[in-house]
Amino acid sequence: MAEKVVKLGIKRQKGYLYFIDKKGDVSCAKMARGNKKGGNPKKVEACGIKKKKGYLYFIDKKGDVCCAKMKVGGTKKKKKR
């Protein structure tokens, strides 16, 4: 399950993609649709999260930053004879 890292309560706008940038802050960019290109990202909230390896960071429905442990999946490759 996911655990909350920071409570922000961000209000989302329709047509924008919200994500955690390299500096650990929340940013948003206009989503690309059809032939239209997306926009440049702009900072929404500065929170300075230190990301841990093997975890996925995202913004939940309430607008808070959460993290969940990533699962390693897939099928093993067969050995050649």
C-alpha positions in Angstrom: 0.0 0.0 0.0 1.0 3.6 -0.4 2.1 5.8 2.4 1.7 9.6 2.6 4.9 11.5 2.5 3.6 15.2 2.5 0.1 16.6 2.9 -0.3 19.4 0.4 -4.0 19.4 -0.8 -3.2 20.4 -4.3 -6.2 21.4 -6.5 -5.8 19.9 -9.9 -6.7 21.7 -13.2 -8.1 19.6 -16.1 -5.7 19.0 -19.0 -2.5 19.2 -16.8 -0.1 16.4 -15.7 1.1 16.7 -12.1 4.4 15.0 -11.1 7.3 15.1 -8.8 10.3 16.7 -10.5 14.0 15.9 -10.0 14.4 18.4 -7.1 11.5 16.7 -5.2 9.0 19.5 -5.8 5.5 19.2 -7.3 5.3 20.5 -10.9 2.7 20.5 -13.7 2.8 20.6 -17.5 0.0 20.9 -20.1 -0.7 17.4 -21.6 -0.1 16.8 -25.3 -3.3 16.1 -27.2 -3.3 15.0 -30.9 -1.0 17.3 -32.9 -0.7 19.8 -30.1 2.5 19.7 -28.1 2.6 19.9 -24.3 3.8 22.9 -22.4 6.8 23.6 -20.3 6.6 22.4 -16.7 6.0 25.0 -14.0 6.5 24.5 -10.2 3.3 24.2 -8.2 4.6 23.5 -4.7 8.1 23.3 -3.2 8.4 20.4 -0.8 11.9 19.1 -1.4 11.3 15.3 -1.1 14.3 13.1 -0.9 13.4 10.1 -3.1 14.4 6.6 -2.1 15.5 4.0 -4.6 12.8 1.4 -5.5 9.9 3.6 -4.6 7.3 5.2 -6.9 6.2 8.8 -5.9 2.9 10.2 -7.1 0.1 12.6 -6.2 -3.1 11.0 -4.9 -6.7 12.0 -5.4 -6.6 14.3 -2.3 -3.6 16.2 -3.7 -1.0 14.8 -1.3 2.3 13.2 -2.2 2.5 9.5 -1.6 5.0 6.7 -2.2 4.7 3.0 -2.8 7.3 0.2 -3.1 7.7 -0.8 -6.7 7.2 -4.5 -7.6 9.6 -6.2 -9.9 7.6 -8.4 -12.3 7.8 -10.1 -15.6 8.7 -13.6 -16.7 12.1 -15.2 -16.7 13.8 -15.7 -20.0 14.4 -19.3 -21.1 18.0 -20.4 -21.5 19.1 -21.2 -25.1 20.2 -24.8 -25.7 
